[in-house]
Amino acid sequence: MLLCALFFLVMVGRAGASPARQDEFVPGQLIVGLRPGYAFQSLVLPSGARRVEGRAGLEKLNATIVTVPAGQEEAYRRALQAMSGVQYAEPNYLVRADFIPDDARWSEQYGPVRVQAPAAWDVTTGSASVILAIVDSGIDAAHPEFAGRLLPGYDFVEKDTQPQDECGHGTHVAGIAAATGNNGQGIAGIAWGVRILPIRVLNAWCSGTMADLAEGIVAAVERGARVINLSVGSRNNSTLLENATLYAYHHGAAIIAAAGNMDLYGNHALTYPARYDWVLAVGASDASDQRAAFSCYGPELDIMAPGENILSTMPLGGNAYGKAPGYDTLSGTSMAAPHVAGAAALLASLPQFASPDAIYAALTATALDLGDAGRDDATGYGLLQIYAALQYTPSVTPAPTPDPPGVAYDILDTLACSNLVSYRWRDARTYGAAVGLFRSMDAVTLLLPFPFIFGGREYTTVKVTPDGYLTFDGQGGIGDNFFLPGLAQPNQLLAVYWDDLLVDPTAGWTVYQATFGAPPQREFVVEWNNVPPCVSCSGLTFEAVLSEGSNEILFQYRHIPPAALGGASATIGVEYADGRAASQWSYNQAGAIADGWALRFVPYAPGDERPSASCAALVRPVSGGDVYWQPPFCVILPQPLAREAVLRLATPLDSAPALPGRWIDLNHKADIRLLVSPPPPIAPAPEAYVCYQYRPADVLRAGGHVENLFLAAYDAAARRWQELPTSVNYGNGTIFARAPHFSYYAVAALAPQSLPVTGRSEPPSGPGWGWAIPAAGLVWLSLGGAFLWRVYRRHRSG
């Protein structure tokens, strides 16, 4: 499809390749990726190996860094690769920016003229709603060409929020793509109306690691980037890089990568990530529209853009190339890629180019043919022509921004809404027939026994996929799950347990269908029976039930093995309106489901009361800055929520895991969840506190000291309870603690003989929150707009 890049990585091959050279990777580090369904907590590392914690971006790709003795990387790599559940083990390769040195400075920019930028600017200079990510060596924030348009980025080299460029490569790339035009100084970038997101993954010597690059790509996606420029690359493939770029593409980002520069041996093959099908690969041309002598070429090459002697921005201080501060020239496919990335950002500013595929198609279909008629390996589809691309009509022209869907889906579950939904297994395996789905198949289309209305549209067929989801009008065969909603495929889907699952009837991993009942109340059931996420994994059994007439949807979970951690690698929910609306239960969230659970998705008209308003537990929309009360527990959300949010607080709860034996279990537990749309990781979950109104009997069991009560949260991933730093509000008779996540909560104490006395309580100084809970409920106490907590910290060693 579309591939090519300038930035290149010096790396070795995938797992199983020959050992890497010592100068190609970080000594003493390996990257380990696990198969779906496996957790790093259960991975027993060889002696001398240690996992590096706190790499959230890598964890989203089911990968981690493992440190090993320097000089023994290959031996440890082979040992890790052979372990059950390990998908790949590879060195943490180095990544470097590439350029062709040239001391000649041009007095003008020829690049924008050769690619029709001036004509394109009559159509658009880019929308401020579009975010262009430069994943590189950072950007000089003091440069005037970027004033007012740089977003808060991140530095994965120094692990801070100041991605300042010390190399010069990233600033040069950013200027080509998006330096401010028509401002009476310097140069004009291609898309000077868009916002720029700097992500630093290269150090002052213009090199970096594969782990930082992968996390940088994920971070760009999660900060809303529509276009990602990767002027970096490697001669060798990396599973981690492949997963990171695919993650970005599936989340709706157009990925523009440099094809790479030929090495000293004349190797002209494209580098990675430009060679991936979901990445647009860019080669370099010169001022005469000929392929630059240094530019890589081959069957994956997609498009050409100016890359030789390109004038652009440089850091105002020093740089690794010895170039003049402010502005100077560099050459390379690294310079070609941002011409195309800027063009992609201009296209993304128009509504008809809403997807990466639409952007790719417009850029390649309108390119100026430079070589043999049509696409060729030497110059791809030809030279970038931005104005022509803006006039291109995608084969499927999106309609104008549609009206909001006339339906929404509320989620009822067996814990919070036991009075409205209960678990009752429909046995499609016994009373139905196999779907006929095999491992090599993407989907099977089934005729529904009755018309079914989903998302306001009527359907008579549905596609059943091996990856735990059904789809109406969407694609099958997409095992890489992501959060809902998302414009990328698949759309119109029921994500019962969307994960990369295996279906093979010869191994007993089978999907069944059945119809139960009689008109007009029939139920159509699809059951995934004993389907595992990997060959050596335990199988999962779950089903989707479509109800005639009511058009309700029921998800039921019969067996979720412990290794699956209750949905830690799956998406659960429904998406409709072509990816613009969804009701998501969970995304890669441990403990989201369990054996014997049922979730019912009930359609209702937006603006009407939610069906869950009649649940046994508190289930209600929230806006933040409030307290939500379900005796004896409450939830405090001090920060307003900019997104739609629904709080579910189920209590009493008898099904939670047992507390540690050293704790006194006061038999007060709650299941607390906050469902937000759009959900994380697009935005962080809001800060929240859990509180509990203690009773005299609780204090007595705690040795007579209320300070010895504490709240605990259940960590489903680690399968253990976590004691929380707990405070006391004597004024309203509660204890409270900040919520690390939404899950099970419990109230406990230690045995009286081991309980210390915390001593004098001292309220903090300064304004804060203040509230009181009378017998009838809970009200706020406001003092001149400021709120005062009477908070008393509990200090225990234990």
HELIX and SHEET records of a PDB file:
HELIX    1   1 GLN A   22  GLU A   24  5                                   3    
HELIX    2   2 PHE A   40  SER A   42  5                                   3    
HELIX    3   3 ALA A   56  LYS A   60  1                                   5    
HELIX    4   4 GLU A   73  GLN A   81  1                                   9    
HELIX    5   5 GLY A  111  ARG A  114  1                                   4    
HELIX    6   6 ALA A  117  TRP A  121  1                                   5    
HELIX    7   7 PRO A  144  PHE A  146  5                                   3    
HELIX    8   8 HIS A  169  ALA A  178  1                                  10    
HELIX    9   9 MET A  210  GLU A  222  1                                  13    
HELIX   10  10 THR A  239  HIS A  250  1                                  12    
HELIX   11  11 THR A  333  ALA A  348  1                                  16    
HELIX   12  12 PRO A  356  ALA A  365  1                                  10    
HELIX   13  13 ILE A  386  GLN A  391  1                                   6    
HELIX   14  14 ALA A  428  TYR A  431  1                                   4    
HELIX   15  15 PRO A  505  ALA A  507  5                                   3    
HELIX   16  16 PRO A  562  ALA A  564  5                                   3    
HELIX   17  17 ALA A  577  GLY A  579  5                                   3    
HELIX   18  18 PRO A  611  SER A  614  5                                   4    
HELIX   19  19 PRO A  696  ARG A  701  1                                   6    
HELIX   20  20 VAL A  706  ASN A  708  5                                   3    
HELIX   21  21 PRO A  752  SER A  754  5                                   3    
SHEET    1   A 5 PHE A   8  VAL A  10  0                                        
SHEET    2   A 5 VAL A  86  ARG A  96 -1                                        
SHEET    3   A 5 PHE A  25  LEU A  34 -1                                        
SHEET    4   A 5 ALA A  63  THR A  67 -1                                        
SHEET    5   A 5 ARG A  50  VAL A  52 -1                                        
SHEET    1   B 3 PHE A   8  VAL A  10  0                                        
SHEET    2   B 3 VAL A  86  ARG A  96 -1                                        
SHEET    3   B 3 SER A 207  THR A 209 -1                                        
SHEET    1   C 7 TYR A 154  ASP A 155  0                                        
SHEET    2   C 7 ARG A 195  ARG A 200  1                                        
SHEET    3   C 7 ILE A 131  ASP A 136  1                                        
SHEET    4   C 7 VAL A 227  LEU A 230  1                                        
SHEET    5   C 7 ALA A 254  ALA A 258  1                                        
SHEET    6   C 7 LEU A 280  SER A 285  1                                        
SHEET    7   C 7 ILE A 303  PRO A 306  1                                        
SHEET    1   D 2 ILE A 310  MET A 314  0                                        
SHEET    2   D 2 GLY A 326  LEU A 330 -1                                        
SHEET    1   E 7 ALA A 408  ASP A 413  0                                        
SHEET    2   E 7 TRP A 597  TYR A 604 -1                                        
SHEET    3   E 7 ILE A 553  HIS A 559 -1                                        
SHEET    4   E 7 LEU A 540  SER A 547 -1                                        
SHEET    5   E 7 GLU A 523  VAL A 531 -1                                        
SHEET    6   E 7 THR A 510  PHE A 516 -1                                        
SHEET    7   E 7 ALA A 433  ALA A 434 -1                                        
SHEET    1   F 6 VAL A 444  PHE A 454  0                                        
SHEET    2   F 6 ARG A 457  VAL A 464 -1                                        
SHEET    3   F 6 TYR A 469  THR A 471 -1                                        
SHEET    4   F 6 LEU A 493  TRP A 498 -1                                        
SHEET    5   F 6 THR A 571  TYR A 576 -1                                        
SHEET    6   F 6 ALA A 581  TYR A 587 -1                                        
SHEET    1   G 6 LEU A 618  VAL A 622  0                                        
SHEET    2   G 6 GLU A 644  ALA A 650 -1                                        
SHEET    3   G 6 TRP A 663  SER A 677 -1                                        
SHEET    4   G 6 TYR A 744  LEU A 750 -1                                        
SHEET    5   G 6 PHE A 710  ASP A 715 -1                                        
SHEET    6   G 6 ARG A 720  GLU A 723 -1                                        
SHEET    1   H 6 ASP A 626  GLN A 630  0                                        
SHEET    2   H 6 PHE A 633  LEU A 637 -1                                        
SHEET    3   H 6 TYR A 689  GLN A 693 -1                                        
SHEET    4   H 6 THR A 734  ARG A 738 -1                                        
SHEET    5   H 6 SER A 727  ASN A 729 -1                                        
SHEET    6   H 6 TYR A 792  ARG A 793 -1                                        
SHEET    1   I 2 TRP A 771  ALA A 772  0                                        
SHEET    2   I 2 VAL A 779  TRP A 780 -1                                        
END                                                                             
